[in-house]
């Protein structure tokens, strides 16, 4: 299956939740080589990211990313992705560039206030949200890690968007693979409009 070479440019909009997650809960989901960054009381930062990438993107698809923790390795830091789902087979195949375990899923956007991600009859998560009333421009680079056949990959995600703080409610059924993370209690929900995301070519830290 063909897929573009890195870097990928992705344009559209996204929803991002942020919350504290227990280090003891996420430790089994992260390779032992990584140190989990805990800024506060045995807690690390996690959340979910749901996006739709539209015209002008390297590929057009929907995506759900489960950000499990902040981690560090060999002097570098970044986010650890334990689960990632898309609705495009080329994007699934392209996940190998960054060592990301992409799976296929279905995305249903309902109006302008709810999105449901599922695999067959099983709902992975549902996010209900309010529309933004005020936004501010944001330019931010967020590093991430991947893991591929024993190799640790490190890459940069360059975000440019208009970001808004909104109200969001997450529902994660007990049959969802990431239900144990307790990500249904977001501290913050962000709406990223006019999103331009560039995901760089990774480099191996091995």
C-alpha positions, -999 to +999 in steps of 0.1 A: +000+000+000+014+034-009+019+061+017+039+093+017+074+096+030+080+117+061+075+145+069+037+144+068+017+176+067-018+173+082-044+201+080-078+201+097-090+204+132-086+184+164-098+179+200-073+173+228-080+163+264-054+166+291-054+151+326-032+135+353-027+097+351-013+074+377+022+063+369+015+028+384-014+024+360+006+033+328+039+016+337+029-019+322+020-002+289+054+014+284+087-004+276+110-007+305+137+013+288+117+045+293+116+066+324+081+080+331+081+118+339+061+125+369+057+162+376+034+158+405+025+131+432+033+100+411+012+114+383+021+118+346+003+137+318-021+118+295-052+124+274-068+116+241-065+134+207-091+131+180-086+148+147-098+150+111-072+158+084-087+174+053-077+188+019-041+198+016-029+170+039-004+143+030-033+119+035-069+126+044-082+106+074-095+107+109-073+098+139-076+089+176-044+090+196-041+078+232-014+098+249-005+076+279+024+094+296+053+118+293+085+098+292+123+102+287+151+082+272+187+090+265+184+126+274+153+132+252+117+136+263+083+131+246+049+117+247+042+079+247+014+067+225-001+034+237-030+032+212-036+049+179-065+044+155-072+057+120-097+051+092-073+049+063-053+018+053-024+038+039-021+057+072-020+024+090+008+012+069+026+046+072+026+042+110+057+021+106+077+052+098+074+063+134+070+029+150+034+037+159+010+007+162-019+021+141-051+001+139-082+007+117-114+021+134-146+039+124-152+076+132-186+092+134-188+130+137-223+140+148-231+177+142-205+199+158-206+185+193-199+148+194-175+122+179-176+085+184-147+061+176-154+024+173-142-009+160-171-029+147-197-030+174-173-020+201-171+017+210-135+028+218-145+062+231-170+090+227-162+127+232-190+153+236-179+189+234-190+225+232-181+248+204-153+274+210-162+311+217-127+325+219-094+313+203-058+322+204-030+315+179-006+288+190+027+275+176+041+246+195+065+217+190+058+185+209+082+155+207+071+119+207+085+084+208+079+053+188+091+017+192+100-006+163+116-040+165+137-030+195+146+004+181+135+036+199+125+063+175+122+100+184+104+126+163+090+161+164+054+173+159+051+209+149+016+224+156+002+257+143-035+263+151-061+285+167-066+269+202-097+273+224-105+260+259-138+242+257-160+219+278-156+182+270-170+149+283-154+116+275-170+082+277-148+051+275-167+018+278-152-010+299-145-031+267-122-004+253-085-014+253-075+018+271-104+018+297-079+011+325-062+045+320-093+063+334-091+089+307-128+098+311-121+125+336-103+152+315-090+182+334-089+203+302-103+200+267-088+220+238-102+226+204-076+232+177-090+249+146-072+258+114-047+231+124-014+226+105+006+197+119+039+186+105+053+153+117+090+150+110+111+121+100+121+102+131+156+095+142+168+063+160+182+067+195+197+032+194 
